[in-house]
Amino acid sequence: MPADQRQFTEWLRAMKQDREAFASLYAEMSRPMYTVACRILHNRADAEDTVQEAFVKLLRRERTDDIENGRAYLLQTVRNEALMILRKRSHEELQEDVATDEQDRTDSFAWANEEAITEAIGRLEPAERDIFTLHVNGELSFEEIAEVMDMSLSAVYRRYRKAQKKLRTMMNGGNP
């Protein structure tokens, strides 16, 4: 069961002085952060590196007492790190990473299904993809997503529903 929002923020604020707080924060947040990074980067090794870099940046941050929503802050940080990596990568490198990941899979049926889902998510508009990924993989509430993305709650909810509808259509063989 994930820790409540207040606990995330307390761990975040205490982590420099308290190793247990950092360990608890890492234990609770590394998996959702990895999932968000993996959905953006489509590369496991880069996603792991991105999570580590996000925690390093957090540890280097001078002040954490101004962070009100620790969970949202961490997911936004890993999202930003992943997007920065995408900007730095060339198109050829991205294609090589996808090809390498495909060869590493042993269960072709599961991979085909995951590949179809990943491809469908990749075809969403950027804001829809981010909202969908933060909600489903990052387990952020719509309120937290609205705060992270600096959007109204109704805009986040509408884009999420639109993304869901597009994904259903694409997974059933249609065009969005």
C-alpha positions as CSV (number, residue, x, y, z in Angstrom):
1,M,0.0,0.0,0.0
2,P,1.6,3.3,-1.0
3,A,2.3,5.9,1.7
4,D,0.0,8.8,1.9
5,Q,0.9,12.2,0.4
6,R,1.9,13.7,3.7
7,Q,4.3,10.8,4.3
8,F,6.0,11.3,0.9
9,T,6.6,15.0,1.6
10,E,7.9,14.2,5.1
11,W,10.4,11.7,3.7
12,L,11.4,14.1,1.0
13,R,12.1,16.9,3.5
14,A,14.0,14.5,6.0
15,M,15.9,12.4,3.5
16,K,19.3,14.4,3.7
17,Q,19.5,13.8,7.4
18,D,17.7,10.5,7.7
19,R,18.9,7.6,5.5
20,E,15.7,5.6,6.5
21,A,13.6,8.4,5.1
22,F,15.5,8.3,1.8
23,A,15.3,4.5,1.7
24,S,11.5,4.7,2.3
25,L,11.0,7.3,-0.3
26,Y,13.1,5.3,-2.8
27,A,11.2,2.1,-2.0
28,E,7.8,3.7,-2.5
29,M,8.6,5.9,-5.6
30,S,11.3,4.1,-7.6
31,R,8.9,1.8,-9.4
32,P,6.3,4.4,-10.4
33,M,9.1,6.7,-11.5
34,Y,10.7,3.9,-13.5
35,T,7.4,3.2,-15.2
36,V,6.9,6.8,-16.2
37,A,10.4,7.0,-17.5
38,C,10.1,3.7,-19.4
39,R,6.9,4.8,-21.1
40,I,8.6,8.0,-22.3
41,L,11.9,6.5,-23.3
42,H,11.0,3.0,-24.4
43,N,14.3,1.8,-23.0
44,R,14.8,0.1,-19.7
45,A,18.4,1.0,-19.1
46,D,17.7,4.7,-19.8
47,A,14.6,4.6,-17.6
48,E,16.7,3.2,-14.7
49,D,19.4,5.9,-15.3
50,T,16.7,8.5,-15.4
51,V,15.2,7.4,-12.0
52,Q,18.7,7.5,-10.5
53,E,19.4,10.9,-11.9
54,A,16.1,12.3,-10.6
55,F,17.0,11.1,-7.1
56,V,20.6,12.6,-7.4
57,K,19.1,15.9,-8.4
58,L,16.7,15.7,-5.5
59,L,19.6,15.0,-3.1
60,R,21.6,18.0,-4.6
61,R,18.6,20.3,-4.2
62,E,19.4,22.8,-1.4
63,R,15.9,23.2,-0.2
64,T,13.1,20.7,0.0
65,D,10.8,22.5,2.5
66,D,9.1,24.4,-0.4
67,I,7.9,21.1,-2.0
68,E,4.2,20.6,-1.1
69,N,3.5,17.4,-3.0
70,G,6.5,15.1,-2.8
71,R,5.0,12.4,-4.9
72,A,4.0,14.7,-7.7
73,Y,7.4,16.5,-7.5
74,L,9.3,13.2,-8.0
75,L,7.2,12.1,-10.9
76,Q,7.5,15.5,-12.6
77,T,11.2,15.4,-12.1
78,V,11.6,12.0,-13.7
79,R,9.3,13.0,-16.5
80,N,11.4,16.1,-17.2
81,E,14.6,14.0,-17.0
82,A,13.2,11.5,-19.5
83,L,12.1,14.3,-21.9
84,M,15.6,15.8,-21.7
85,I,17.1,12.5,-22.7
86,L,14.7,12.2,-25.6
87,R,15.7,15.7,-26.8
88,K,19.4,14.7,-26.7
89,R,19.0,11.4,-28.6
90,S,19.1,11.3,-32.3
91,H,16.3,9.6,-34.3
92,E,18.7,6.8,-35.3
93,E,19.7,6.0,-31.7
94,L,16.0,5.8,-30.7
95,Q,15.3,3.3,-33.5
96,E,18.4,1.2,-32.4
97,D,17.2,1.1,-28.8
98,V,13.7,-0.1,-29.8
99,A,15.2,-2.8,-32.1
100,T,17.5,-4.0,-29.3
101,D,14.6,-4.1,-26.8
102,E,12.6,-6.1,-29.3
103,Q,15.4,-8.7,-29.7
104,D,15.8,-9.1,-25.9
105,R,12.2,-10.3,-25.4
106,T,11.6,-14.0,-25.2
107,D,7.8,-14.1,-24.9
108,S,6.7,-12.9,-28.4
109,F,3.0,-12.8,-27.6
110,A,3.4,-10.7,-24.5
111,W,5.9,-8.5,-26.4
112,A,3.5,-8.1,-29.3
113,N,0.7,-7.0,-27.0
114,E,3.0,-4.6,-25.0
115,E,4.5,-3.3,-28.3
116,A,0.9,-2.5,-29.6
117,I,0.0,-0.7,-26.3
118,T,3.3,1.2,-26.3
119,E,2.8,2.2,-30.0
120,A,-0.8,3.2,-29.3
121,I,0.3,5.4,-26.4
122,G,3.1,6.8,-28.5
123,R,0.5,7.9,-31.1
124,L,-1.4,10.1,-28.5
125,E,-0.9,13.8,-28.5
126,P,2.0,14.7,-26.1
127,A,-0.2,16.2,-23.4
128,E,-2.6,13.2,-23.6
129,R,0.3,10.8,-23.4
130,D,1.7,12.6,-20.4
131,I,-1.6,12.8,-18.6
132,F,-2.4,9.1,-19.3
133,T,1.0,7.9,-18.2
134,L,1.1,10.0,-15.0
135,H,-2.3,8.8,-14.0
136,V,-2.0,5.1,-15.0
137,N,1.7,4.4,-14.4
138,G,2.6,7.1,-12.0
139,E,-0.7,6.7,-10.0
140,L,-1.2,10.4,-9.7
141,S,-4.6,11.8,-9.1
142,F,-6.1,14.2,-11.6
143,E,-5.6,17.0,-9.1
144,E,-1.9,16.1,-8.8
145,I,-1.6,16.0,-12.6
146,A,-3.3,19.4,-13.0
147,E,-0.8,20.8,-10.5
148,V,2.3,19.2,-12.1
149,M,1.3,20.2,-15.7
150,D,-0.1,23.6,-14.7
151,M,-3.5,22.9,-16.2
152,S,-7.1,23.1,-15.0
153,L,-8.6,20.0,-13.4
154,S,-11.3,19.8,-16.1
155,A,-8.7,20.1,-18.9
156,V,-6.7,17.2,-17.4
157,Y,-9.8,15.1,-17.0
158,R,-11.0,15.8,-20.6
159,R,-7.6,15.0,-22.1
160,Y,-7.4,11.8,-20.1
161,R,-10.9,10.6,-21.3
162,K,-9.9,11.6,-24.9
163,A,-6.7,9.5,-24.5
164,Q,-8.7,6.5,-23.2
165,K,-11.1,6.7,-26.1
166,K,-8.3,6.9,-28.7
167,L,-6.5,4.0,-27.1
168,R,-9.6,1.8,-27.1
169,T,-10.1,2.7,-30.8
170,M,-6.5,2.0,-31.7
171,M,-6.4,-1.3,-29.8
172,N,-9.5,-2.4,-31.6
173,G,-7.8,-1.8,-35.0
174,G,-9.1,1.6,-35.7
175,N,-7.5,5.0,-36.3
176,P,-7.7,7.6,-33.5
